[in-house]
């Protein structure tokens, strides 16, 4: 029948570059977003990696007039 494939854990940082690239976010904002991802590991955020990545990108771009 079907075979299972182990993909591992998907982390917020896995989406960050992809999303920022697709949105045309500049390199400085990407670095800030990646730092925010790194800092977010200190908190117990129980949301999907996609939700966290999009929220961080939104906040960074709003603060940077991107």
CHARMM-style PDB file with segment names, atoms N, HN, CA, C and O in Angstrom:
ATOM      1  N   UNK     1       0.837  -1.190   0.000  1.00  0.00      PROA
ATOM      2  CA  UNK     1       0.000   0.000   0.000  1.00  0.00      PROA
ATOM      3  C   UNK     1       0.873   1.241   0.000  1.00  0.00      PROA
ATOM      4  O   UNK     1       1.821   1.336  -0.779  1.00  0.00      PROA
ATOM      5  N   UNK     2       0.562   2.188   0.864  1.00  0.00      PROA
ATOM      6  HN  UNK     2      -0.209   2.111   1.497  1.00  0.00      PROA
ATOM      7  CA  UNK     2       1.312   3.434   0.916  1.00  0.00      PROA
ATOM      8  C   UNK     2       2.568   3.306   1.752  1.00  0.00      PROA
ATOM      9  O   UNK     2       2.639   2.496   2.676  1.00  0.00      PROA
ATOM     10  N   UNK     3       3.531   4.094   1.426  1.00  0.00      PROA
ATOM     11  HN  UNK     3       3.474   4.752   0.675  1.00  0.00      PROA
ATOM     12  CA  UNK     3       4.770   4.118   2.180  1.00  0.00      PROA
ATOM     13  C   UNK     3       4.873   5.475   2.873  1.00  0.00      PROA
ATOM     14  O   UNK     3       4.530   6.507   2.297  1.00  0.00      PROA
ATOM     15  N   UNK     4       5.345   5.458   4.104  1.00  0.00      PROA
ATOM     16  HN  UNK     4       5.624   4.620   4.572  1.00  0.00      PROA
ATOM     17  CA  UNK     4       5.512   6.730   4.794  1.00  0.00      PROA
ATOM     18  C   UNK     4       6.933   7.226   4.575  1.00  0.00      PROA
ATOM     19  O   UNK     4       7.882   6.447   4.486  1.00  0.00      PROA
ATOM     20  N   UNK     5       7.047   8.533   4.492  1.00  0.00      PROA
ATOM     21  HN  UNK     5       6.276   9.166   4.565  1.00  0.00      PROA
ATOM     22  CA  UNK     5       8.342   9.174   4.294  1.00  0.00      PROA
ATOM     23  C   UNK     5       8.565  10.119   5.467  1.00  0.00      PROA
ATOM     24  O   UNK     5       7.733  10.982   5.746  1.00  0.00      PROA
ATOM     25  N   UNK     6       9.678   9.953   6.142  1.00  0.00      PROA
ATOM     26  HN  UNK     6      10.354   9.252   5.915  1.00  0.00      PROA
ATOM     27  CA  UNK     6      10.012  10.822   7.266  1.00  0.00      PROA
ATOM     28  C   UNK     6      10.587  12.129   6.724  1.00  0.00      PROA
ATOM     29  O   UNK     6      11.603  12.124   6.029  1.00  0.00      PROA
ATOM     30  N   UNK     7       9.941  13.236   7.039  1.00  0.00      PROA
ATOM     31  HN  UNK     7       9.115  13.240   7.603  1.00  0.00      PROA
ATOM     32  CA  UNK     7      10.392  14.531   6.552  1.00  0.00      PROA
ATOM     33  C   UNK     7      11.055  15.365   7.631  1.00  0.00      PROA
ATOM     34  O   UNK     7      11.658  16.396   7.332  1.00  0.00      PROA
ATOM     35  N   UNK     8      10.955  14.944   8.866  1.00  0.00      PROA
ATOM     36  HN  UNK     8      10.465  14.107   9.109  1.00  0.00      PROA
ATOM     37  CA  UNK     8      11.551  15.713   9.947  1.00  0.00      PROA
ATOM     38  C   UNK     8      10.642  16.845  10.395  1.00  0.00      PROA
ATOM     39  O   UNK     8       9.499  16.960   9.953  1.00  0.00      PROA
ATOM     40  N   UNK     9      11.161  17.661  11.263  1.00  0.00      PROA
ATOM     41  HN  UNK     9      12.090  17.568  11.622  1.00  0.00      PROA
ATOM     42  CA  UNK     9      10.408  18.785  11.800  1.00  0.00      PROA
ATOM     43  C   UNK     9      10.577  20.003  10.906  1.00  0.00      PROA
ATOM     44  O   UNK     9      11.690  20.336  10.499  1.00  0.00      PROA
ATOM     45  N   UNK    10       9.486  20.653  10.608  1.00  0.00      PROA
ATOM     46  HN  UNK    10       8.582  20.382  10.939  1.00  0.00      PROA
ATOM     47  CA  UNK    10       9.541  21.887   9.826  1.00  0.00      PROA
ATOM     48  C   UNK    10       9.621  23.046  10.799  1.00  0.00      PROA
ATOM     49  O   UNK    10       8.794  23.177  11.701  1.00  0.00      PROA
ATOM     50  N   UNK    11      10.627  23.884  10.603  1.00  0.00      PROA
ATOM     51  HN  UNK    11      11.298  23.778   9.870  1.00  0.00      PROA
ATOM     52  CA  UNK    11      10.854  25.017  11.495  1.00  0.00      PROA
ATOM     53  C   UNK    11      10.539  26.326  10.791  1.00  0.00      PROA
ATOM     54  O   UNK    11      10.473  26.388   9.563  1.00  0.00      PROA
ATOM     55  N   UNK    12      10.349  27.358  11.577  1.00  0.00      PROA
ATOM     56  HN  UNK    12      10.402  27.308  12.575  1.00  0.00      PROA
ATOM     57  CA  UNK    12      10.016  28.678  11.040  1.00  0.00      PROA
ATOM     58  C   UNK    12      11.088  29.154  10.066  1.00  0.00      PROA
ATOM     59  O   UNK    12      10.767  29.675   8.998  1.00  0.00      PROA
ATOM     60  N   UNK    13      12.343  28.981  10.420  1.00  0.00      PROA
ATOM     61  HN  UNK    13      12.604  28.558  11.288  1.00  0.00      PROA
ATOM     62  CA  UNK    13      13.438  29.432   9.572  1.00  0.00      PROA
ATOM     63  C   UNK    13      13.447  28.784   8.203  1.00  0.00      PROA
ATOM     64  O   UNK    13      13.988  29.346   7.251  1.00  0.00      PROA
ATOM     65  N   UNK    14      12.852  27.604   8.097  1.00  0.00      PROA
ATOM     66  HN  UNK    14      12.412  27.147   8.870  1.00  0.00      PROA
ATOM     67  CA  UNK    14      12.791  26.909   6.811  1.00  0.00      PROA
ATOM     68  C   UNK    14      11.946  27.688   5.798  1.00  0.00      PROA
ATOM     69  O   UNK    14      12.182  27.602   4.593  1.00  0.00      PROA
ATOM     70  N   UNK    15      10.973  28.437   6.284  1.00  0.00      PROA
ATOM     71  HN  UNK    15      10.781  28.506   7.263  1.00  0.00      PROA
ATOM     72  CA  UNK    15      10.084  29.200   5.416  1.00  0.00      PROA
ATOM     73  C   UNK    15      10.566  30.618   5.161  1.00  0.00      PROA
ATOM     74  O   UNK    15      10.190  31.230   4.161  1.00  0.00      PROA
ATOM     75  N   UNK    16      11.386  31.142   6.045  1.00  0.00      PROA
ATOM     76  HN  UNK    16      11.691  30.645   6.857  1.00  0.00      PROA
ATOM     77  CA  UNK    16      11.710  32.562   6.031  1.00  0.00      PROA
ATOM     78  C   UNK    16      12.308  33.028   4.697  1.00  0.00      PROA
ATOM     79  O   UNK    16      11.789  33.961   4.084  1.00  0.00      PROA
ATOM     80  N   UNK    17      13.374  32.398   4.250  1.00  0.00      PROA
ATOM     81  HN  UNK    17      13.795  31.640   4.748  1.00  0.00      PROA
ATOM     82  CA  UNK    17      14.018  32.818   2.992  1.00  0.00      PROA
ATOM     83  C   UNK    17      13.067  32.659   1.803  1.00  0.00      PROA
ATOM     84  O   UNK    17      12.993  33.532   0.939  1.00  0.00      PROA
ATOM     85  N   UNK    18      12.348  31.549   1.766  1.00  0.00      PROA
ATOM     86  HN  UNK    18      12.408  30.839   2.467  1.00  0.00      PROA
ATOM     87  CA  UNK    18      11.425  31.290   0.666  1.00  0.00      PROA
ATOM     88  C   UNK    18      10.343  32.358   0.597  1.00  0.00      PROA
ATOM     89  O   UNK    18      10.098  32.928  -0.466  1.00  0.00      PROA
ATOM     90  N   UNK    19       9.699  32.630   1.717  1.00  0.00      PROA
ATOM     91  HN  UNK    19       9.897  32.167   2.581  1.00  0.00      PROA
ATOM     92  CA  UNK    19       8.634  33.623   1.749  1.00  0.00      PROA
ATOM     93  C   UNK    19       9.160  35.013   1.407  1.00  0.00      PROA
ATOM     94  O   UNK    19       8.563  35.730   0.605  1.00  0.00      PROA
ATOM     95  N   UNK    20      10.282  35.390   2.021  1.00  0.00      PROA
ATOM     96  HN  UNK    20      10.767  34.807   2.673  1.00  0.00      PROA
ATOM     97  CA  UNK    20      10.850  36.722   1.772  1.00  0.00      PROA
ATOM     98  C   UNK    20      11.256  36.872   0.311  1.00  0.00      PROA
ATOM     99  O   UNK    20      11.073  37.939  -0.275  1.00  0.00      PROA
ATOM    100  N   UNK    21      11.795  35.833  -0.271  1.00  0.00      PROA
ATOM    101  HN  UNK    21      11.944  34.966   0.205  1.00  0.00      PROA
ATOM    102  CA  UNK    21      12.190  35.873  -1.679  1.00  0.00      PROA
ATOM    103  C   UNK    21      10.964  36.047  -2.575  1.00  0.00      PROA
ATOM    104  O   UNK    21      10.973  36.862  -3.497  1.00  0.00      PROA
ATOM    105  N   UNK    22       9.928  35.289  -2.305  1.00  0.00      PROA
ATOM    106  HN  UNK    22       9.920  34.626  -1.556  1.00  0.00      PROA
ATOM    107  CA  UNK    22       8.696  35.385  -3.104  1.00  0.00      PROA
ATOM    108  C   UNK    22       8.036  36.752  -2.972  1.00  0.00      PROA
ATOM    109  O   UNK    22       7.374  37.215  -3.901  1.00  0.00      PROA
ATOM    110  N   UNK    23       8.211  37.397  -1.826  1.00  0.00      PROA
ATOM    111  HN  UNK    23       8.749  37.021  -1.071  1.00  0.00      PROA
ATOM    112  CA  UNK    23       7.599  38.707  -1.589  1.00  0.00      PROA
ATOM    113  C   UNK    23       8.482  39.859  -2.025  1.00  0.00      PROA
ATOM    114  O   UNK    23       8.034  41.006  -2.047  1.00  0.00      PROA
ATOM    115  N   UNK    24       9.736  39.574  -2.373  1.00  0.00      PROA
ATOM    116  HN  UNK    24      10.099  38.642  -2.355  1.00  0.00      PROA
ATOM    117  CA  UNK    24      10.650  40.630  -2.791  1.00  0.00      PROA
ATOM    118  C   UNK    24      11.166  41.480  -1.647  1.00  0.00      PROA
ATOM    119  O   UNK    24      11.483  42.655  -1.836  1.00  0.00      PROA
ATOM    120  N   UNK    25      11.250  40.902  -0.472  1.00  0.00      PROA
ATOM    121  HN  UNK    25      10.992  39.948  -0.318  1.00  0.00      PROA
ATOM    122  CA  UNK    25      11.734  41.615   0.713  1.00  0.00      PROA
ATOM    123  C   UNK    25      13.251  41.801   0.589  1.00  0.00      PROA
ATOM    124  O   UNK    25      13.962  40.883   0.181  1.00  0.00      PROA
ATOM    125  N   UNK    26      13.743  43.004   0.948  1.00  0.00      PROA
ATOM    126  HN  UNK    26      13.165  43.750   1.280  1.00  0.00      PROA
ATOM    127  CA  UNK    26      15.181  43.267   0.808  1.00  0.00      PROA
ATOM    128  C   UNK    26      15.994  42.491   1.841  1.00  0.00      PROA
ATOM    129  O   UNK    26      15.458  42.001   2.835  1.00  0.00      PROA
ATOM    130  N   UNK    27      17.298  42.388   1.587  1.00  0.00      PROA
ATOM    131  HN  UNK    27      17.734  42.785   0.780  1.00  0.00      PROA
ATOM    132  CA  UNK    27      18.185  41.567   2.422  1.00  0.00      PROA
ATOM    133  C   UNK    27      18.239  42.025   3.875  1.00  0.00      PROA
ATOM    134  O   UNK    27      18.312  41.200   4.785  1.00  0.00      PROA
ATOM    135  N   UNK    28      18.204  43.329   4.093  1.00  0.00      PROA
ATOM    136  HN  UNK    28      18.145  43.999   3.354  1.00  0.00      PROA
ATOM    137  CA  UNK    28      18.250  43.834   5.467  1.00  0.00      PROA
ATOM    138  C   UNK    28      17.024  43.378   6.253  1.00  0.00      PROA
ATOM    139  O   UNK    28      17.145  42.970   7.408  1.00  0.00      PROA
ATOM    140  N   UNK    29      15.860  43.444   5.642  1.00  0.00      PROA
ATOM    141  HN  UNK    29      15.762  43.775   4.703  1.00  0.00      PROA
ATOM    142  CA  UNK    29      14.634  43.003   6.313  1.00  0.00      PROA
ATOM    143  C   UNK    29      14.655  41.490   6.546  1.00  0.00      PROA
ATOM    144  O   UNK    29      14.151  41.011   7.562  1.00  0.00      PROA
ATOM    145  N   UNK    30      15.239  40.738   5.605  1.00  0.00      PROA
ATOM    146  HN  UNK    30      15.648  41.127   4.780  1.00  0.00      PROA
ATOM    147  CA  UNK    30      15.361  39.288   5.777  1.00  0.00      PROA
ATOM    148  C   UNK    30      16.227  38.978   6.990  1.00  0.00      PROA
ATOM    149  O   UNK    30      15.895  38.096   7.783  1.00  0.00      PROA
ATOM    150  N   UNK    31      17.339  39.702   7.140  1.00  0.00      PROA
ATOM    151  HN  UNK    31      17.608  40.418   6.496  1.00  0.00      PROA
ATOM    152  CA  UNK    31      18.225  39.480   8.291  1.00  0.00      PROA
ATOM    153  C   UNK    31      17.508  39.790   9.601  1.00  0.00      PROA
ATOM    154  O   UNK    31      17.656  39.061  10.582  1.00  0.00      PROA
ATOM    155  N   UNK    32      16.738  40.864   9.615  1.00  0.00      PROA
ATOM    156  HN  UNK    32      16.618  41.456   8.818  1.00  0.00      PROA
ATOM    157  CA  UNK    32      15.968  41.214  10.820  1.00  0.00      PROA
ATOM    158  C   UNK    32      14.928  40.140  11.113  1.00  0.00      PROA
ATOM    159  O   UNK    32      14.741  39.755  12.267  1.00  0.00      PROA
ATOM    160  N   UNK    33      14.260  39.659  10.090  1.00  0.00      PROA
ATOM    161  HN  UNK    33      14.412  39.972   9.152  1.00  0.00      PROA
ATOM    162  CA  UNK    33      13.254  38.603  10.269  1.00  0.00      PROA
ATOM    163  C   UNK    33      13.894  37.326  10.792  1.00  0.00      PROA
ATOM    164  O   UNK    33      13.325  36.656  11.655  1.00  0.00      PROA
ATOM    165  N   UNK    34      15.072  36.982  10.279  1.00  0.00      PROA
ATOM    166  HN  UNK    34      15.533  37.526   9.578  1.00  0.00      PROA
ATOM    167  CA  UNK    34      15.755  35.783  10.751  1.00  0.00      PROA
ATOM    168  C   UNK    34      16.199  35.938  12.205  1.00  0.00      PROA
ATOM    169  O   UNK    34      16.168  34.973  12.970  1.00  0.00      PROA
ATOM    170  N   UNK    35      16.610  37.140  12.586  1.00  0.00      PROA
ATOM    171  HN  UNK    35      16.635  37.923  11.965  1.00  0.00      PROA
ATOM    172  CA  UNK    35      16.967  37.390  13.989  1.00  0.00      PROA
ATOM    173  C   UNK    35      15.727  37.257  14.874  1.00  0.00      PROA
ATOM    174  O   UNK    35      15.813  36.726  15.981  1.00  0.00      PROA
ATOM    175  N   UNK    36      14.589  37.731  14.399  1.00  0.00      PROA
ATOM    176  HN  UNK    36      14.520  38.163  13.500  1.00  0.00      PROA
ATOM    177  CA  UNK    36      13.342  37.582  15.151  1.00  0.00      PROA
ATOM    178  C   UNK    36      12.972  36.115  15.320  1.00  0.00      PROA
ATOM    179  O   UNK    36      12.480  35.713  16.374  1.00  0.00      PROA
ATOM    180  N   UNK    37      13.206  35.327  14.296  1.00  0.00      PROA
ATOM    181  HN  UNK    37      13.606  35.654  13.440  1.00  0.00      PROA
ATOM    182  CA  UNK    37      12.951  33.886  14.387  1.00  0.00      PROA
ATOM    183  C   UNK    37      13.850  33.282  15.457  1.00  0.00      PROA
ATOM    184  O   UNK    37      13.400  32.483  16.279  1.00  0.00      PROA
ATOM    185  N   UNK    38      15.107  33.662  15.442  1.00  0.00      PROA
ATOM    186  HN  UNK    38      15.472  34.311  14.774  1.00  0.00      PROA
ATOM    187  CA  UNK    38      16.059  33.153  16.432  1.00  0.00      PROA
ATOM    188  C   UNK    38      15.610  33.529  17.846  1.00  0.00      PROA
ATOM    189  O   UNK    38      15.650  32.696  18.751  1.00  0.00      PROA
ATOM    190  N   UNK    39      15.183  34.778  18.035  1.00  0.00      PROA
ATOM    191  HN  UNK    39      15.150  35.454  17.300  1.00  0.00      PROA
ATOM    192  CA  UNK    39      14.713  35.230  19.352  1.00  0.00      PROA
ATOM    193  C   UNK    39      13.412  34.537  19.752  1.00  0.00      PROA
ATOM    194  O   UNK    39      13.173  34.310  20.938  1.00  0.00      PROA
ATOM    195  N   UNK    40      12.578  34.203  18.782  1.00  0.00      PROA
ATOM    196  HN  UNK    40      12.772  34.388  17.819  1.00  0.00      PROA
ATOM    197  CA  UNK    40      11.283  33.591  19.108  1.00  0.00      PROA
ATOM    198  C   UNK    40      11.437  32.203  19.707  1.00  0.00      PROA
ATOM    199  O   UNK    40      10.505  31.690  20.326  1.00  0.00      PROA
ATOM    200  N   UNK    41      12.597  31.592  19.533  1.00  0.00      PROA
ATOM    201  HN  UNK    41      13.354  32.009  19.030  1.00  0.00      PROA
ATOM    202  CA  UNK    41      12.834  30.261  20.100  1.00  0.00      PROA
ATOM    203  C   UNK    41      12.864  30.290  21.622  1.00  0.00      PROA
ATOM    204  O   UNK    41      12.727  29.252  22.269  1.00  0.00      PROA
ATOM    205  N   UNK    42      13.044  31.488  22.199  1.00  0.00      PROA
ATOM    206  HN  UNK    42      13.155  32.332  21.673  1.00  0.00      PROA
ATOM    207  CA  UNK    42      13.058  31.635  23.655  1.00  0.00      PROA
ATOM    208  C   UNK    42      11.656  31.484  24.255  1.00  0.00      PROA
ATOM    209  O   UNK    42      11.507  31.230  25.451  1.00  0.00      PROA
ATOM    210  N   UNK    43      10.637  31.644  23.414  1.00  0.00      PROA
ATOM    211  HN  UNK    43      10.758  31.851  22.443  1.00  0.00      PROA
ATOM    212  CA  UNK    43       9.253  31.587  23.872  1.00  0.00      PROA
ATOM    213  C   UNK    43       8.612  30.273  23.455  1.00  0.00      PROA
ATOM    214  O   UNK    43       9.024  29.652  22.475  1.00  0.00      PROA
ATOM    215  N   UNK    44       7.623  29.867  24.190  1.00  0.00      PROA
ATOM    216  HN  UNK    44       7.288  30.372  24.986  1.00  0.00      PROA
ATOM    217  CA  UNK    44       6.898  28.637  23.870  1.00  0.00      PROA
ATOM    218  C   UNK    44       5.689  29.009  23.015  1.00  0.00      PROA
ATOM    219  O   UNK    44       4.564  29.098  23.506  1.00  0.00      PROA
ATOM    220  N   UNK    45       5.947  29.224  21.724  1.00  0.00      PROA
ATOM    221  HN  UNK    45       6.861  29.152  21.325  1.00  0.00      PROA
ATOM    222  CA  UNK    45       4.882  29.611  20.798  1.00  0.00      PROA
ATOM    223  C   UNK    45       4.341  28.348  20.156  1.00  0.00      PROA
ATOM    224  O   UNK    45       5.059  27.641  19.447  1.00  0.00      PROA
ATOM    225  N   UNK    46       3.099  28.076  20.403  1.00  0.00      PROA
ATOM    226  HN  UNK    46       2.516  28.650  20.978  1.00  0.00      PROA
ATOM    227  CA  UNK    46       2.496  26.843  19.893  1.00  0.00      PROA
ATOM    228  C   UNK    46       1.575  27.142  18.723  1.00  0.00      PROA
ATOM    229  O   UNK    46       0.357  26.982  18.801  1.00  0.00      PROA
ATOM    230  N   UNK    47       2.191  27.577  17.646  1.00  0.00      PROA
ATOM    231  HN  UNK    47       3.180  27.707  17.583  1.00  0.00      PROA
ATOM    232  CA  UNK    47       1.480  27.865  16.409  1.00  0.00      PROA
ATOM    233  C   UNK    47       2.229  27.178  15.280  1.00  0.00      PROA
ATOM    234  O   UNK    47       3.341  26.687  15.473  1.00  0.00      PROA
ATOM    235  N   UNK    48       1.631  27.144  14.125  1.00  0.00      PROA
ATOM    236  HN  UNK    48       0.727  27.543  13.969  1.00  0.00      PROA
ATOM    237  CA  UNK    48       2.307  26.520  12.983  1.00  0.00      PROA
ATOM    238  C   UNK    48       3.493  27.366  12.545  1.00  0.00      PROA
ATOM    239  O   UNK    48       3.505  28.583  12.734  1.00  0.00      PROA
ATOM    240  N   UNK    49       4.477  26.720  11.966  1.00  0.00      PROA
ATOM    241  HN  UNK    49       4.467  25.732  11.812  1.00  0.00      PROA
ATOM    242  CA  UNK    49       5.672  27.423  11.499  1.00  0.00      PROA
ATOM    243  C   UNK    49       5.312  28.464  10.443  1.00  0.00      PROA
ATOM    244  O   UNK    49       5.916  29.536  10.398  1.00  0.00      PROA
ATOM    245  N   UNK    50       4.343  28.158   9.603  1.00  0.00      PROA
ATOM    246  HN  UNK    50       3.853  27.287   9.640  1.00  0.00      PROA
ATOM    247  CA  UNK    50       3.922  29.106   8.567  1.00  0.00      PROA
ATOM    248  C   UNK    50       3.307  30.351   9.204  1.00  0.00      PROA
ATOM    249  O   UNK    50       3.593  31.465   8.766  1.00  0.00      PROA
ATOM    250  N   UNK    51       2.478  30.187  10.215  1.00  0.00      PROA
ATOM    251  HN  UNK    51       2.246  29.281  10.570  1.00  0.00      PROA
ATOM    252  CA  UNK    51       1.853  31.319  10.890  1.00  0.00      PROA
ATOM    253  C   UNK    51       2.884  32.223  11.543  1.00  0.00      PROA
ATOM    254  O   UNK    51       2.786  33.447  11.454  1.00  0.00      PROA
ATOM    255  N   UNK    52       3.857  31.635  12.190  1.00  0.00      PROA
ATOM    256  HN  UNK    52       3.937  30.641  12.262  1.00  0.00      PROA
ATOM    257  CA  UNK    52       4.899  32.419  12.859  1.00  0.00      PROA
ATOM    258  C   UNK    52       5.741  33.159  11.829  1.00  0.00      PROA
ATOM    259  O   UNK    52       6.038  34.341  12.007  1.00  0.00      PROA
ATOM    260  N   UNK    53       6.126  32.480  10.757  1.00  0.00      PROA
ATOM    261  HN  UNK    53       5.885  31.520  10.613  1.00  0.00      PROA
ATOM    262  CA  UNK    53       6.942  33.117   9.718  1.00  0.00      PROA
ATOM    263  C   UNK    53       6.205  34.294   9.086  1.00  0.00      PROA
ATOM    264  O   UNK    53       6.787  35.363   8.900  1.00  0.00      PROA
ATOM    265  N   UNK    54       4.948  34.108   8.759  1.00  0.00      PROA
ATOM    266  HN  UNK    54       4.475  33.240   8.910  1.00  0.00      PROA
ATOM    267  CA  UNK    54       4.199  35.194   8.127  1.00  0.00      PROA
ATOM    268  C   UNK    54       3.990  36.363   9.078  1.00  0.00      PROA
ATOM    269  O   UNK    54       4.043  37.517   8.655  1.00  0.00      PROA
ATOM    270  N   UNK    55       3.754  36.084  10.350  1.00  0.00      PROA
ATOM    271  HN  UNK    55       3.710  35.146  10.693  1.00  0.00      PROA
ATOM    272  CA  UNK    55       3.587  37.164  11.324  1.00  0.00      PROA
ATOM    273  C   UNK    55       4.886  37.957  11.473  1.00  0.00      PROA
ATOM    274  O   UNK    55       4.851  39.186  11.529  1.00  0.00      PROA
ATOM    275  N   UNK    56       6.010  37.285  11.536  1.00  0.00      PROA
ATOM    276  HN  UNK    56       6.038  36.286  11.490  1.00  0.00      PROA
ATOM    277  CA  UNK    56       7.288  37.971  11.670  1.00  0.00      PROA
ATOM    278  C   UNK    56       7.572  38.816  10.435  1.00  0.00      PROA
ATOM    279  O   UNK    56       8.003  39.963  10.557  1.00  0.00      PROA
ATOM    280  N   UNK    57       7.339  38.267   9.260  1.00  0.00      PROA
ATOM    281  HN  UNK    57       6.990  37.336   9.161  1.00  0.00      PROA
ATOM    282  CA  UNK    57       7.565  39.033   8.030  1.00  0.00      PROA
ATOM    283  C   UNK    57       6.661  40.259   7.992  1.00  0.00      PROA
ATOM    284  O   UNK    57       7.104  41.345   7.617  1.00  0.00      PROA
ATOM    285  N   UNK    58       5.416  40.095   8.372  1.00  0.00      PROA
ATOM    286  HN  UNK    58       5.056  39.214   8.677  1.00  0.00      PROA
ATOM    287  CA  UNK    58       4.479  41.225   8.392  1.00  0.00      PROA
ATOM    288  C   UNK    58       4.967  42.317   9.332  1.00  0.00      PROA
ATOM    289  O   UNK    58       4.997  43.491   8.960  1.00  0.00      PROA
ATOM    290  N   UNK    59       5.344  41.942  10.533  1.00  0.00      PROA
ATOM    291  HN  UNK    59       5.320  40.989  10.835  1.00  0.00      PROA
ATOM    292  CA  UNK    59       5.798  42.931  11.518  1.00  0.00      PROA
ATOM    293  C   UNK    59       7.061  43.640  11.048  1.00  0.00      PROA
ATOM    294  O   UNK    59       7.157  44.864  11.145  1.00  0.00      PROA
ATOM    295  N   UNK    60       8.020  42.890  10.546  1.00  0.00      PROA
ATOM    296  HN  UNK    60       7.942  41.896  10.468  1.00  0.00      PROA
ATOM    297  CA  UNK    60       9.279  43.492  10.081  1.00  0.00      PROA
ATOM    298  C   UNK    60       9.026  44.454   8.925  1.00  0.00      PROA
ATOM    299  O   UNK    60       9.575  45.555   8.907  1.00  0.00      PROA
ATOM    300  N   UNK    61       8.210  44.053   7.971  1.00  0.00      PROA
ATOM    301  HN  UNK    61       7.764  43.158   7.986  1.00  0.00      PROA
ATOM    302  CA  UNK    61       7.967  44.940   6.840  1.00  0.00      PROA
ATOM    303  C   UNK    61       7.164  46.181   7.238  1.00  0.00      PROA
ATOM    304  O   UNK    61       7.353  47.248   6.654  1.00  0.00      PROA
ATOM    305  N   UNK    62       6.280  46.055   8.216  1.00  0.00      PROA
ATOM    306  HN  UNK    62       6.127  45.188   8.690  1.00  0.00      PROA
ATOM    307  CA  UNK    62       5.535  47.221   8.684  1.00  0.00      PROA
ATOM    308  C   UNK    62       6.444  48.214   9.409  1.00  0.00      PROA
ATOM    309  O   UNK    62       6.294  49.428   9.270  1.00  0.00      PROA
ATOM    310  N   UNK    63       7.386  47.678  10.181  1.00  0.00      PROA
ATOM    311  HN  UNK    63       7.508  46.692  10.294  1.00  0.00      PROA
ATOM    312  CA  UNK    63       8.291  48.553  10.921  1.00  0.00      PROA
ATOM    313  C   UNK    63       9.369  49.172  10.039  1.00  0.00      PROA
ATOM    314  O   UNK    63       9.923  50.216  10.385  1.00  0.00      PROA
ATOM    315  N   UNK    64       9.673  48.547   8.909  1.00  0.00      PROA
ATOM    316  HN  UNK    64       9.223  47.699   8.628  1.00  0.00      PROA
ATOM    317  CA  UNK    64      10.770  49.026   8.066  1.00  0.00      PROA
ATOM    318  C   UNK    64      10.291  49.815   6.853  1.00  0.00      PROA
ATOM    319  O   UNK    64      11.113  50.185   6.014  1.00  0.00      PROA
ATOM    320  N   UNK    65       9.017  50.082   6.732  1.00  0.00      PROA
ATOM    321  HN  UNK    65       8.350  49.782   7.413  1.00  0.00      PROA
ATOM    322  CA  UNK    65       8.463  50.764   5.556  1.00  0.00      PROA
ATOM    323  C   UNK    65       8.819  50.040   4.273  1.00  0.00      PROA
ATOM    324  O   UNK    65       8.995  50.677   3.234  1.00  0.00      PROA
ATOM    325  N   UNK    66       8.927  48.728   4.325  1.00  0.00      PROA
ATOM    326  HN  UNK    66       8.784  48.211   5.169  1.00  0.00      PROA
ATOM    327  CA  UNK    66       9.280  47.895   3.165  1.00  0.00      PROA
ATOM    328  C   UNK    66       8.145  47.875   2.180  1.00  0.00      PROA
ATOM    329  OT1 UNK    66       8.245  47.230   1.136  1.00  0.00      PROA
TER     330      UNK     66
END
